[in-house]
């Protein structure tokens, strides 16, 4: 299966099994906006809980906040969003399609990188004692392609720093980048496009004020810095964490949940002494990559990518990129934001936002280290890693064909932790199964079903990622034991009914992830 086919299968699976639906679908939908279904909302909540507990519960110097979506419009002037929150836009005159110029260039670079990796993989198969470093520095095709990448990156970085949109277009022309739809290079000039949604607040339109839907959750943290610090009695270094909706009028919203106009962020702003920011920046890079690795999807699926151009507020920035079916893309950003935000809000509000450090006996505006992760992108990353169409031995005992679709979601994140089935719908089995179900649902999200063969019920639970199934049969009424079926191995074991709760709770506990992160 190609990566493109895999991605299409994941999107189709999401709708069929109640994870994600197109928004307003009965009215032909709304572009780049999605609704989370019964199992999608459970998975999303579990990912959010994993982040929140690892960030707030496991760190005694980080507290939470839930700031409003609507904020005073001057907040966005102070943050730089009114003047600087924009993307370079370009249109193809033949297809009439609109693109982000920077994304076109980045995707072109990714294609060259893919050629390099293909050469490396071919060489690995040919030579036993393969020296990858030597190969990359001596192979003519690899060296030539790497030189192209370095030249494009250097030109692109220089153009972005100078805000030279003419040069950005020239890079697209020189790289012979074509429109994916028309296949032509008939481009318009590049221009900047502000991404904020605006609306009005007021009882009548003549008296209303223009306000914005927040494009990020961070500013709610900054304007509440002193409120939180004083009320929670926090000492630097300390952090404030928040999850919530953000809105961006993306030029090109695509790739399913990866780039949407309405999305959810999980952000933490960590306040530190000036001069100590780089130490904490590196610390949080290590902490965050460890959090991702704890889910067990493979360390090779993650990499750090330093920003070519730093944002106006940063003195260091990198992304944690994840290998999605459409390539390595950003899943989390880590930034050293200096004292830009608090200083700017001080200036625009006229209110001091300084911290008195009793150890240094002086006041100062703290520096900030930010970790910002997209919950929807994390959701997509989990599904992309967990989705598998597995070929089975023709002699498999469940008798439901030689293939199954399974989501190998970490048990602690799975939408449903355990499903309970009576083998048949009579002879007292449903009553016994329902008794077990009612006990289990007090400790985790459970599912009860008695329709269809037991094999078909197993397959449905595999498809939504349920790690464990419990089957009550006639023997259960005699020996007080049930069959526990494992999703990943399909193995079955008999366990006592009075041990079910403790066994299941241990296997699906979030502690299993938190202890690794």
TORDO-235868 format. One record per residue (C-alpha): residue in one letter; x, y, z. Coordinates in pm, 1 decimal. Layout:
# residues N
<rec a; <X; Y; Z>>
...
# end
This chain:
# residues 517
<rec x; <0.0; 0.0; 0.0>>
<rec x; <137.6; 341.1; -98.1>>
<rec x; <141.6; 628.5; 150.0>>
<rec x; <-125.2; 803.9; -56.4>>
<rec x; <-349.8; 496.5; -43.4>>
<rec x; <-285.5; 467.8; 330.8>>
<rec x; <-395.3; 827.1; 384.5>>
<rec x; <-714.5; 778.1; 182.9>>
<rec x; <-792.0; 462.8; 381.6>>
<rec x; <-743.9; 647.7; 711.2>>
<rec x; <-981.0; 928.2; 604.4>>
<rec x; <-1243.3; 675.6; 492.0>>
<rec x; <-1198.9; 473.6; 812.8>>
<rec x; <-1250.0; 785.4; 1025.0>>
<rec x; <-1595.1; 845.9; 879.6>>
<rec x; <-1709.3; 484.1; 864.9>>
<rec x; <-1619.5; 411.1; 1226.9>>
<rec x; <-1730.2; 734.8; 1389.9>>
<rec x; <-1402.0; 916.9; 1441.9>>
<rec x; <-1433.4; 1224.1; 1216.9>>
<rec x; <-1710.7; 1360.0; 995.6>>
<rec x; <-1705.6; 1648.8; 746.2>>
<rec x; <-1875.7; 1949.0; 909.0>>
<rec x; <-2229.0; 2030.3; 787.4>>
<rec x; <-2211.3; 1738.2; 547.3>>
<rec x; <-2586.1; 1740.3; 469.3>>
<rec x; <-2528.7; 2087.5; 321.3>>
<rec x; <-2229.3; 1964.3; 115.7>>
<rec x; <-1985.3; 2045.7; 394.3>>
<rec x; <-1766.0; 2338.8; 490.5>>
<rec x; <-1407.9; 2329.7; 366.5>>
<rec x; <-1134.5; 2245.7; 618.6>>
<rec x; <-1376.2; 2213.0; 912.4>>
<rec x; <-1448.3; 1875.4; 1074.6>>
<rec x; <-1664.4; 1725.7; 1349.4>>
<rec x; <-1538.9; 1454.3; 1585.1>>
<rec x; <-1767.9; 1153.7; 1615.7>>
<rec x; <-1838.3; 924.3; 1913.7>>
<rec x; <-1500.5; 748.3; 1908.2>>
<rec x; <-1307.1; 1046.9; 1775.5>>
<rec x; <-1408.5; 1265.1; 2068.2>>
<rec x; <-1300.0; 994.7; 2314.0>>
<rec x; <-957.6; 960.4; 2148.6>>
<rec x; <-918.1; 1336.7; 2136.8>>
<rec x; <-1008.0; 1368.8; 2505.8>>
<rec x; <-758.1; 1096.3; 2597.0>>
<rec x; <-472.7; 1264.2; 2406.6>>
<rec x; <-559.5; 1593.6; 2574.0>>
<rec x; <-562.9; 1425.9; 2916.3>>
<rec x; <-225.1; 1263.9; 2849.7>>
<rec x; <-76.6; 1603.0; 2762.4>>
<rec x; <-243.9; 1782.9; 3054.7>>
<rec x; <-141.2; 1531.1; 3317.7>>
<rec x; <216.3; 1507.8; 3191.1>>
<rec x; <242.4; 1886.1; 3179.1>>
<rec x; <48.4; 2001.4; 3487.5>>
<rec x; <1.8; 1704.9; 3719.8>>
<rec x; <356.9; 1575.2; 3679.4>>
<rec x; <524.3; 1917.4; 3720.1>>
<rec x; <476.7; 2097.5; 4049.8>>
<rec x; <579.6; 2430.0; 3894.6>>
<rec x; <320.7; 2433.2; 3611.4>>
<rec x; <-43.3; 2535.1; 3658.3>>
<rec x; <-341.4; 2558.7; 3425.6>>
<rec x; <-553.9; 2832.3; 3271.6>>
<rec x; <-861.5; 2854.2; 3050.8>>
<rec x; <-868.7; 3200.1; 2890.1>>
<rec x; <-1154.7; 3326.1; 2675.8>>
<rec x; <-1152.6; 3309.9; 2296.5>>
<rec x; <-1257.2; 3674.9; 2263.7>>
<rec x; <-994.7; 3924.1; 2381.6>>
<rec x; <-949.2; 4299.4; 2367.3>>
<rec x; <-839.4; 4389.9; 2010.4>>
<rec x; <-528.0; 4569.2; 2138.5>>
<rec x; <-399.1; 4230.3; 2256.6>>
<rec x; <-344.8; 4133.7; 1893.0>>
<rec x; <-185.8; 4466.6; 1810.5>>
<rec x; <58.6; 4419.7; 2097.9>>
<rec x; <135.6; 4059.5; 2000.5>>
<rec x; <218.4; 4159.5; 1644.0>>
<rec x; <-62.0; 3957.1; 1488.7>>
<rec x; <-238.7; 4257.9; 1334.9>>
<rec x; <74.3; 4367.3; 1149.4>>
<rec x; <275.0; 4048.7; 1105.2>>
<rec x; <48.8; 3742.2; 1120.4>>
<rec x; <39.0; 3662.0; 751.7>>
<rec x; <147.5; 3405.0; 495.5>>
<rec x; <285.7; 3458.5; 145.1>>
<rec x; <7.2; 3388.2; -104.6>>
<rec x; <41.7; 3294.0; -472.2>>
<rec x; <-216.5; 3195.6; -735.1>>
<rec x; <-186.6; 2986.9; -1047.1>>
<rec x; <-352.6; 3177.5; -1331.8>>
<rec x; <-455.7; 2863.2; -1519.4>>
<rec x; <-606.9; 2651.1; -1240.6>>
<rec x; <-725.1; 2952.8; -1036.5>>
<rec x; <-594.2; 2766.2; -730.8>>
<rec x; <-432.3; 2947.8; -440.1>>
<rec x; <-122.2; 2828.7; -256.2>>
<rec x; <113.9; 2929.5; 21.6>>
<rec x; <435.8; 3019.5; -155.2>>
<rec x; <651.5; 2896.8; 134.2>>
<rec x; <474.1; 2558.3; 134.2>>
<rec x; <533.8; 2515.2; -240.0>>
<rec x; <906.3; 2570.8; -184.3>>
<rec x; <919.9; 2345.9; 123.7>>
<rec x; <741.6; 2065.4; -64.5>>
<rec x; <987.7; 2102.2; -351.2>>
<rec x; <1275.2; 2066.0; -102.8>>
<rec x; <1104.3; 1758.9; 47.2>>
<rec x; <1096.4; 1594.2; -295.9>>
<rec x; <1471.4; 1645.9; -333.8>>
<rec x; <1525.8; 1508.4; 18.1>>
<rec x; <1320.8; 1202.9; -80.1>>
<rec x; <1555.7; 1142.9; -373.8>>
<rec x; <1852.7; 1150.4; -137.6>>
<rec x; <1690.2; 905.0; 103.3>>
<rec x; <1606.6; 673.5; -186.1>>
<rec x; <1973.9; 667.3; -290.4>>
<rec x; <2078.6; 599.2; 69.1>>
<rec x; <1831.1; 312.4; 110.3>>
<rec x; <1942.6; 153.5; -217.6>>
<rec x; <2305.0; 170.9; -106.3>>
<rec x; <2223.5; 20.6; 235.5>>
<rec x; <2081.4; -287.3; 63.2>>
<rec x; <2385.0; -323.8; -166.1>>
<rec x; <2668.3; -290.5; 85.7>>
<rec x; <2713.7; -483.3; 410.0>>
<rec x; <2951.3; -243.8; 589.2>>
<rec x; <2770.1; 69.2; 481.6>>
<rec x; <2909.0; 405.5; 595.9>>
<rec x; <2613.5; 642.8; 554.9>>
<rec x; <2809.3; 957.3; 644.8>>
<rec x; <3078.4; 876.8; 387.8>>
<rec x; <2818.2; 790.0; 125.9>>
<rec x; <2630.5; 1117.0; 173.5>>
<rec x; <2951.8; 1317.6; 136.1>>
<rec x; <3091.2; 1134.7; -169.1>>
<rec x; <2805.2; 1003.8; -383.4>>
<rec x; <2772.2; 1248.6; -678.1>>
<rec x; <2391.0; 1243.1; -698.1>>
<rec x; <2349.8; 1283.8; -323.5>>
<rec x; <2605.5; 1565.1; -307.5>>
<rec x; <2442.5; 1744.7; -601.6>>
<rec x; <2093.3; 1720.1; -453.2>>
<rec x; <2213.9; 1831.5; -109.8>>
<rec x; <2380.4; 2131.7; -274.9>>
<rec x; <2047.5; 2221.0; -440.0>>
<rec x; <1871.1; 2202.8; -102.7>>
<rec x; <2132.0; 2421.9; 66.7>>
<rec x; <2114.2; 2682.2; -210.6>>
<rec x; <1733.4; 2696.6; -204.4>>
<rec x; <1727.1; 2718.4; 176.2>>
<rec x; <1983.8; 2999.4; 176.4>>
<rec x; <1791.7; 3200.9; -85.3>>
<rec x; <1459.8; 3133.1; 85.0>>
<rec x; <1586.9; 3233.5; 429.4>>
<rec x; <1736.1; 3554.3; 291.3>>
<rec x; <1411.4; 3639.8; 107.5>>
<rec x; <1198.5; 3580.5; 417.9>>
<rec x; <1427.4; 3788.9; 639.2>>
<rec x; <1405.7; 4079.3; 394.8>>
<rec x; <1035.0; 4018.0; 324.0>>
<rec x; <1136.6; 4009.6; -42.8>>
<rec x; <825.8; 3862.7; -207.2>>
<rec x; <968.5; 3917.3; -556.8>>
<rec x; <1258.7; 3687.8; -468.6>>
<rec x; <1017.8; 3428.3; -321.3>>
<rec x; <838.5; 3413.9; -657.6>>
<rec x; <1172.1; 3396.2; -840.2>>
<rec x; <1271.1; 3092.7; -631.6>>
<rec x; <946.4; 2922.6; -737.5>>
<rec x; <1021.9; 3004.8; -1101.6>>
<rec x; <1388.3; 2898.1; -1081.3>>
<rec x; <1295.0; 2570.1; -912.5>>
<rec x; <1044.0; 2510.4; -1195.4>>
<rec x; <766.9; 2444.6; -943.7>>
<rec x; <437.0; 2371.1; -1117.6>>
<rec x; <78.7; 2394.4; -997.5>>
<rec x; <-30.4; 2046.1; -879.3>>
<rec x; <-365.1; 2093.4; -1058.2>>
<rec x; <-283.8; 2261.5; -1391.4>>
<rec x; <77.0; 2150.3; -1419.6>>
<rec x; <177.3; 2499.2; -1536.3>>
<rec x; <413.2; 2767.1; -1401.9>>
<rec x; <182.5; 3057.8; -1477.4>>
<rec x; <203.1; 3225.0; -1134.7>>
<rec x; <78.6; 3556.9; -1001.0>>
<rec x; <296.6; 3779.5; -787.0>>
<rec x; <338.8; 3679.3; -422.9>>
<rec x; <153.5; 3891.0; -164.7>>
<rec x; <92.6; 3872.7; 208.6>>
<rec x; <-239.2; 3748.6; 349.7>>
<rec x; <-345.1; 3806.1; 714.2>>
<rec x; <-476.6; 3489.2; 874.2>>
<rec x; <-697.7; 3627.8; 1151.8>>
<rec x; <-1075.1; 3597.8; 1146.6>>
<rec x; <-1244.9; 3923.9; 1245.3>>
<rec x; <-1595.7; 3976.8; 1379.0>>
<rec x; <-1793.4; 4249.8; 1552.8>>
<rec x; <-1894.8; 4292.7; 1914.2>>
<rec x; <-2178.6; 4529.3; 1994.9>>
<rec x; <-2557.1; 4548.6; 1998.4>>
<rec x; <-2584.2; 4742.9; 1672.3>>
<rec x; <-2343.6; 4743.3; 1380.4>>
<rec x; <-2283.6; 5119.3; 1390.1>>
<rec x; <-2156.3; 5104.7; 1748.8>>
<rec x; <-1975.1; 4771.6; 1724.1>>
<rec x; <-1604.3; 4715.3; 1768.0>>
<rec x; <-1394.9; 4485.2; 1550.0>>
<rec x; <-1252.1; 4197.4; 1749.4>>
<rec x; <-1073.0; 3881.5; 1643.8>>
<rec x; <-1114.5; 3510.2; 1697.3>>
<rec x; <-788.2; 3416.5; 1863.9>>
<rec x; <-530.0; 3267.7; 1625.1>>
<rec x; <-340.9; 3114.2; 1920.3>>
<rec x; <-401.3; 3045.8; 2289.2>>
<rec x; <-69.5; 3189.3; 2411.2>>
<rec x; <-179.0; 3551.9; 2447.3>>
<rec x; <-443.8; 3460.8; 2704.4>>
<rec x; <-159.4; 3326.4; 2916.2>>
<rec x; <55.1; 3637.8; 2878.7>>
<rec x; <-215.4; 3888.6; 2973.0>>
<rec x; <-294.1; 3674.3; 3281.1>>
<rec x; <70.7; 3630.0; 3380.8>>
<rec x; <53.3; 3828.9; 3705.2>>
<rec x; <-297.7; 3706.5; 3793.5>>
<rec x; <-178.4; 3346.7; 3781.1>>
<rec x; <161.1; 3409.7; 3940.7>>
<rec x; <13.7; 3588.2; 4241.3>>
<rec x; <-296.0; 3375.1; 4296.4>>
<rec x; <-109.9; 3042.8; 4258.6>>
<rec x; <193.7; 3181.4; 4450.3>>
<rec x; <434.1; 3067.8; 4178.3>>
<rec x; <808.1; 3132.6; 4176.1>>
<rec x; <1020.9; 3154.0; 3863.7>>
<rec x; <1083.8; 2925.1; 3686.1>>
<rec x; <719.5; 2826.3; 3641.1>>
<rec x; <477.7; 2753.1; 3360.1>>
<rec x; <116.4; 2813.7; 3263.2>>
<rec x; <-58.7; 2551.5; 3048.6>>
<rec x; <-373.6; 2586.9; 2842.8>>
<rec x; <-574.3; 2392.1; 2586.4>>
<rec x; <-840.5; 2543.0; 2364.9>>
<rec x; <-973.1; 2637.3; 2023.0>>
<rec x; <-788.8; 2869.7; 1786.3>>
<rec x; <-889.7; 2997.0; 1443.6>>
<rec x; <-688.0; 3078.3; 1132.0>>
<rec x; <-814.8; 3175.3; 788.9>>
<rec x; <-567.3; 2944.8; 616.6>>
<rec x; <-495.7; 3015.5; 251.5>>
<rec x; <-477.4; 2648.0; 171.4>>
<rec x; <-636.7; 2422.0; 429.9>>
<rec x; <-581.8; 2062.4; 328.4>>
<rec x; <-446.4; 1720.0; 421.8>>
<rec x; <-750.8; 1636.7; 632.8>>
<rec x; <-695.1; 1733.2; 999.1>>
<rec x; <-341.8; 1860.4; 944.3>>
<rec x; <-433.0; 2215.4; 845.5>>
<rec x; <-776.9; 2341.7; 946.9>>
<rec x; <-945.6; 2675.2; 1000.3>>
<rec x; <-1075.7; 2576.9; 1344.7>>
<rec x; <-842.4; 2366.4; 1554.9>>
<rec x; <-730.6; 2300.3; 1910.3>>
<rec x; <-395.3; 2383.9; 2064.7>>
<rec x; <-220.0; 2256.9; 2375.2>>
<rec x; <29.4; 2521.5; 2482.7>>
<rec x; <256.0; 2582.8; 2779.1>>
<rec x; <444.5; 2907.5; 2842.7>>
<rec x; <738.5; 2861.5; 3079.6>>
<rec x; <866.8; 3179.7; 3248.2>>
<rec x; <1238.8; 3195.8; 3328.4>>
<rec x; <1510.5; 3441.3; 3431.1>>
<rec x; <1666.9; 3643.2; 3147.0>>
<rec x; <1989.1; 3475.6; 3042.9>>
<rec x; <1867.7; 3125.9; 3134.5>>
<rec x; <1632.7; 3086.2; 2839.2>>
<rec x; <1860.6; 2871.6; 2619.0>>
<rec x; <1918.7; 2623.7; 2900.0>>
<rec x; <1543.2; 2584.8; 2945.0>>
<rec x; <1485.4; 2580.5; 2567.9>>
<rec x; <1707.8; 2272.5; 2538.5>>
<rec x; <1551.3; 2115.8; 2847.8>>
<rec x; <1201.4; 2144.2; 2703.1>>
<rec x; <1315.0; 2007.8; 2367.7>>
<rec x; <1429.3; 1692.8; 2547.6>>
<rec x; <1115.1; 1670.5; 2760.6>>
<rec x; <878.9; 1709.8; 2467.4>>
<rec x; <1045.1; 1456.3; 2237.0>>
<rec x; <1042.8; 1207.4; 2525.8>>
<rec x; <666.7; 1263.7; 2563.0>>
<rec x; <614.6; 1172.4; 2197.9>>
<rec x; <844.8; 870.8; 2210.3>>
<rec x; <654.8; 731.6; 2511.0>>
<rec x; <359.2; 644.9; 2285.5>>
<rec x; <573.6; 380.3; 2117.9>>
<rec x; <522.8; 467.4; 1752.0>>
<rec x; <897.3; 452.6; 1680.6>>
<rec x; <1165.5; 714.0; 1741.5>>
<rec x; <1245.0; 717.1; 1368.3>>
<rec x; <909.6; 885.2; 1302.2>>
<rec x; <1019.3; 1205.3; 1479.4>>
<rec x; <1286.5; 1463.7; 1408.0>>
<rec x; <1379.2; 1817.3; 1506.6>>
<rec x; <1373.0; 2089.1; 1242.3>>
<rec x; <1522.2; 2429.7; 1319.2>>
<rec x; <1334.1; 2727.2; 1175.8>>
<rec x; <1487.3; 2889.8; 867.7>>
<rec x; <1337.4; 3224.8; 965.6>>
<rec x; <1271.6; 3312.2; 1328.4>>
<rec x; <942.5; 3474.0; 1421.5>>
<rec x; <956.2; 3836.7; 1535.0>>
<rec x; <933.2; 3730.8; 1900.3>>
<rec x; <1190.9; 3447.7; 1904.8>>
<rec x; <1565.2; 3405.9; 1948.6>>
<rec x; <1549.5; 3027.6; 1895.8>>
<rec x; <1283.8; 2800.5; 1748.9>>
<rec x; <1242.9; 2446.3; 1625.5>>
<rec x; <967.9; 2205.6; 1532.7>>
<rec x; <921.0; 1845.5; 1627.4>>
<rec x; <825.2; 1691.1; 1295.9>>
<rec x; <635.5; 1364.9; 1256.6>>
<rec x; <633.8; 1129.7; 959.5>>
<rec x; <274.0; 1161.5; 840.4>>
<rec x; <160.1; 964.4; 532.0>>
<rec x; <235.7; 1281.1; 332.3>>
<rec x; <587.7; 1328.2; 472.3>>
<rec x; <762.0; 1486.3; 771.4>>
<rec x; <551.7; 1778.6; 896.6>>
<rec x; <535.1; 1989.3; 1211.9>>
<rec x; <344.8; 1843.8; 1504.0>>
<rec x; <484.1; 2062.8; 1783.2>>
<rec x; <674.3; 2389.3; 1804.9>>
<rec x; <926.0; 2484.4; 2074.9>>
<rec x; <1023.1; 2850.9; 2087.0>>
<rec x; <1232.3; 3081.5; 2298.1>>
<rec x; <1007.2; 3388.0; 2286.3>>
<rec x; <1244.3; 3616.0; 2484.3>>
<rec x; <1057.6; 3888.8; 2679.1>>
<rec x; <878.6; 4012.7; 2367.4>>
<rec x; <521.6; 3930.3; 2468.7>>
<rec x; <520.5; 4058.3; 2826.2>>
<rec x; <720.6; 4369.4; 2731.7>>
<rec x; <487.0; 4447.0; 2444.0>>
<rec x; <177.2; 4405.9; 2661.5>>
<rec x; <339.1; 4633.3; 2921.4>>
<rec x; <388.7; 4898.5; 2655.8>>
<rec x; <39.3; 4878.7; 2505.7>>
<rec x; <-153.2; 4840.0; 2833.0>>
<rec x; <49.8; 5078.1; 3048.7>>
<rec x; <50.8; 4811.2; 3323.6>>
<rec x; <366.8; 4657.0; 3467.1>>
<rec x; <406.1; 4284.7; 3399.2>>
<rec x; <721.5; 4225.1; 3598.8>>
<rec x; <823.1; 3961.7; 3849.0>>
<rec x; <1002.8; 4043.5; 4173.5>>
<rec x; <1276.9; 3788.2; 4225.5>>
<rec x; <1346.5; 3770.3; 4599.9>>
<rec x; <1668.6; 3574.3; 4544.2>>
<rec x; <1811.0; 3845.1; 4316.6>>
<rec x; <1628.9; 4123.6; 4502.0>>
<rec x; <1513.4; 4287.5; 4179.6>>
<rec x; <1219.9; 4301.3; 3937.7>>
<rec x; <1239.1; 4202.0; 3571.5>>
<rec x; <1027.3; 4097.5; 3275.0>>
<rec x; <1068.1; 3718.4; 3248.8>>
<rec x; <1176.2; 3540.5; 2934.0>>
<rec x; <949.2; 3269.6; 2797.5>>
<rec x; <995.7; 2920.1; 2656.6>>
<rec x; <690.6; 2797.6; 2467.6>>
<rec x; <581.6; 2446.9; 2377.8>>
<rec x; <284.4; 2444.3; 2139.8>>
<rec x; <125.5; 2129.3; 2001.8>>
<rec x; <-176.0; 2083.9; 1775.2>>
<rec x; <-425.7; 1843.2; 1930.5>>
<rec x; <-585.0; 1768.1; 1591.9>>
<rec x; <-244.5; 1692.6; 1440.9>>
<rec x; <-167.2; 1464.2; 1734.8>>
<rec x; <-499.1; 1289.5; 1672.2>>
<rec x; <-401.9; 1237.4; 1307.2>>
<rec x; <-52.6; 1119.4; 1404.2>>
<rec x; <-195.7; 858.6; 1641.8>>
<rec x; <-434.7; 727.6; 1376.9>>
<rec x; <-167.1; 725.2; 1106.3>>
<rec x; <67.3; 525.1; 1329.9>>
<rec x; <-198.5; 289.1; 1462.1>>
<rec x; <-384.2; 206.6; 1137.3>>
<rec x; <-302.4; -130.3; 983.8>>
<rec x; <-466.6; -368.6; 739.5>>
<rec x; <-326.9; -696.9; 865.1>>
<rec x; <-302.2; -1021.9; 671.0>>
<rec x; <-399.8; -1319.0; 885.0>>
<rec x; <-321.0; -1687.2; 879.2>>
<rec x; <-596.2; -1872.1; 694.7>>
<rec x; <-628.5; -2095.1; 999.5>>
<rec x; <-707.7; -1812.5; 1242.7>>
<rec x; <-959.7; -1925.5; 1501.7>>
<rec x; <-1195.9; -1629.8; 1471.4>>
<rec x; <-1322.0; -1735.3; 1128.9>>
<rec x; <-1374.8; -1386.7; 984.8>>
<rec x; <-1155.4; -1392.8; 677.5>>
<rec x; <-783.4; -1357.6; 618.7>>
<rec x; <-763.0; -984.1; 673.6>>
<rec x; <-854.0; -737.9; 945.2>>
<rec x; <-833.8; -361.9; 989.7>>
<rec x; <-690.7; -275.5; 1329.4>>
<rec x; <-600.1; 43.4; 1512.9>>
<rec x; <-303.4; -32.0; 1739.8>>
<rec x; <-365.7; 271.0; 1960.5>>
<rec x; <-181.4; 270.6; 2294.8>>
<rec x; <-434.6; 124.8; 2542.7>>
<rec x; <-427.3; 435.5; 2763.8>>
<rec x; <-537.4; 650.6; 2466.6>>
<rec x; <-786.6; 409.9; 2308.2>>
<rec x; <-1143.7; 550.3; 2270.4>>
<rec x; <-1288.1; 233.4; 2425.4>>
<rec x; <-1074.9; 41.7; 2670.6>>
<rec x; <-1270.5; -281.9; 2690.4>>
<rec x; <-1571.0; -438.2; 2516.0>>
<rec x; <-1795.0; -691.1; 2689.5>>
<rec x; <-1983.2; -958.4; 2491.5>>
<rec x; <-2216.4; -1243.2; 2580.5>>
<rec x; <-2133.8; -1532.9; 2348.3>>
<rec x; <-2503.1; -1568.1; 2262.3>>
<rec x; <-2817.8; -1371.8; 2351.3>>
<rec x; <-2976.0; -1629.0; 2585.4>>
<rec x; <-2917.6; -1874.2; 2868.9>>
<rec x; <-2837.1; -1596.7; 3118.5>>
<rec x; <-2521.2; -1487.3; 2935.7>>
<rec x; <-2642.1; -1131.2; 2856.1>>
<rec x; <-2732.6; -1074.4; 3220.8>>
<rec x; <-2389.5; -1188.7; 3339.0>>
<rec x; <-2214.9; -982.1; 3071.6>>
<rec x; <-2416.2; -672.3; 3161.9>>
<rec x; <-2323.0; -714.3; 3527.3>>
<rec x; <-1952.3; -716.6; 3430.7>>
<rec x; <-2005.9; -419.7; 3198.8>>
<rec x; <-2171.2; -211.9; 3470.6>>
<rec x; <-1881.7; -278.2; 3707.3>>
<rec x; <-1614.0; -195.8; 3450.6>>
<rec x; <-1767.2; 128.0; 3323.2>>
<rec x; <-1695.8; 285.8; 3660.8>>
<rec x; <-1321.5; 269.9; 3589.2>>
<rec x; <-1294.4; 315.0; 3210.7>>
<rec x; <-1486.7; 366.8; 2886.4>>
<rec x; <-1654.5; 37.9; 2795.3>>
<rec x; <-1869.0; -99.2; 2512.9>>
<rec x; <-2139.6; -364.1; 2524.5>>
<rec x; <-2266.4; -557.5; 2223.1>>
<rec x; <-2453.3; -879.2; 2159.7>>
<rec x; <-2539.8; -856.1; 1788.0>>
<rec x; <-2367.3; -1075.6; 1521.2>>
<rec x; <-2111.6; -1352.1; 1560.3>>
<rec x; <-1836.4; -1313.0; 1815.6>>
<rec x; <-1580.7; -1289.9; 1533.4>>
<rec x; <-1756.4; -995.2; 1370.6>>
<rec x; <-1781.3; -820.5; 1706.0>>
<rec x; <-1407.3; -865.6; 1757.7>>
<rec x; <-1341.8; -715.0; 1413.9>>
<rec x; <-1551.3; -404.7; 1491.0>>
<rec x; <-1359.6; -348.8; 1811.4>>
<rec x; <-1026.0; -394.8; 1629.2>>
<rec x; <-1135.8; -124.0; 1385.6>>
<rec x; <-1197.0; 130.9; 1662.9>>
<rec x; <-883.8; 32.5; 1853.4>>
<rec x; <-1032.6; -138.5; 2159.5>>
<rec x; <-735.9; -314.3; 2325.2>>
<rec x; <-933.9; -579.5; 2516.2>>
<rec x; <-1253.8; -777.1; 2470.7>>
<rec x; <-1423.6; -987.5; 2736.6>>
<rec x; <-1650.9; -1273.7; 2634.1>>
<rec x; <-1896.7; -1442.2; 2867.4>>
<rec x; <-1979.7; -1800.5; 2768.4>>
<rec x; <-2162.6; -2094.5; 2924.9>>
<rec x; <-1852.4; -2200.7; 3116.0>>
<rec x; <-1846.6; -1856.3; 3280.7>>
<rec x; <-2161.9; -1944.3; 3469.6>>
<rec x; <-1989.6; -2252.1; 3607.4>>
<rec x; <-1626.7; -2150.8; 3672.0>>
<rec x; <-1678.1; -1774.0; 3719.6>>
<rec x; <-1415.0; -1700.3; 3453.2>>
<rec x; <-1431.2; -1513.9; 3120.8>>
<rec x; <-1221.8; -1499.0; 2804.3>>
<rec x; <-996.0; -1193.6; 2773.9>>
<rec x; <-900.4; -1130.9; 2409.9>>
<rec x; <-599.5; -909.9; 2324.9>>
<rec x; <-637.2; -679.0; 2023.3>>
<rec x; <-277.6; -675.9; 1903.7>>
<rec x; <-196.1; -1047.8; 1925.9>>
<rec x; <-555.3; -1180.9; 1905.4>>
<rec x; <-455.2; -1418.7; 2183.6>>
<rec x; <-716.2; -1527.9; 2437.4>>
<rec x; <-683.4; -1619.2; 2802.3>>
<rec x; <-920.5; -1720.5; 3077.6>>
<rec x; <-930.0; -1490.1; 3380.4>>
<rec x; <-1147.5; -1487.6; 3696.1>>
<rec x; <-1436.9; -1244.0; 3691.6>>
<rec x; <-1331.8; -1094.3; 4025.1>>
<rec x; <-988.9; -1009.0; 3873.3>>
<rec x; <-1119.5; -833.8; 3559.8>>
<rec x; <-1130.1; -481.3; 3702.4>>
<rec x; <-776.2; -487.8; 3843.5>>
<rec x; <-627.1; -649.6; 3530.3>>
<rec x; <-797.8; -408.2; 3290.4>>
<rec x; <-726.6; -101.3; 3501.8>>
<rec x; <-355.3; -184.0; 3516.7>>
<rec x; <-330.0; -241.9; 3141.4>>
<rec x; <-514.9; 74.5; 3031.0>>
<rec x; <-387.4; 314.6; 3296.9>>
<rec x; <-238.9; 643.8; 3181.9>>
<rec x; <41.7; 573.6; 3429.7>>
<rec x; <191.4; 344.8; 3164.8>>
<rec x; <256.8; 647.0; 2943.4>>
<rec x; <332.2; 901.1; 3216.0>>
<rec x; <604.7; 681.3; 3364.9>>
<rec x; <786.6; 680.4; 3028.5>>
<rec x; <746.6; 1050.0; 2952.8>>
# end
